[in-house]
Amino acid sequence: MKATFVAPSIKCDGCANAIKQALTKYPGVFGVKVDVPSKTVTVLADDTVTPANVATALKQAGHPVAS
């Protein structure tokens, strides 16, 4: 799976690092790219991970996705 999410609360590199740390611990996720200026998170994961799983993990990390 490759999916991109918009998380409006991303404001700095600290936010990006917190997101990367939270998502790389998630089983099945093997790549995370955070673009601070566009407030996007791109996730590469195996087929066991769904976009809903990632959205939940982002919310738990304090950066809920835009609806």
N, C-alpha and C positions, 0 to 999 in steps of 0.2 A: 504494500500500500504506500502510496505517496499522496499526501494531502497537505494543503496549506490553510491555515486558520488566521483570522484577524483577532488580535487581542488588544483592544484599545488602551489597556492599562500599561502597556510596555512604554517606558519612558527613558530608560538608560541601559547601559551595559550591565549594570547590576541585575536589572530585571531579566535581561537576556541570559546571564549566567545562572540565575535561579531557575529559569525555565529549562535550560539545558540539563542542569543537574537533576531536576525532578523527572523529566521525560526519559533521560537515558537510563534511569533506574527501572523504568517500566518494562516488564518482560516483552520481548518481541520488537522493541524499538532499537534500531541500529544507526539512526542518523537524525540529528536535529539541527536546523539552521534557523536562527532568529535574526530578523532584519528590523532593527530598532526604528529607523526613519519611517518605514511603511507599516510598522506594528504588526508584522506577520511572523508566523511560525510555520516552517515547513518540516514535516515529519516523514521519515522513511521507516517503514516497519514491515514485518512479515504479515502473513494473512490472518494471524490470530488477533491482530490489533484492528479495531474499527475506529472510524472517526469519532464516534460517540465516546469510546474509551479515552481517546486523546483529549477531547473536550472536557471530560470529567477530570482528567489529570491536570489539565491547565487550570481549571477552576479550583482544584485543591491546592495548587501552587500559588493561588492568589491572582491569577490572570485569566478570568473567564473570557470565552470567545464571544465575539459580537454575534447577535442573532439576526 
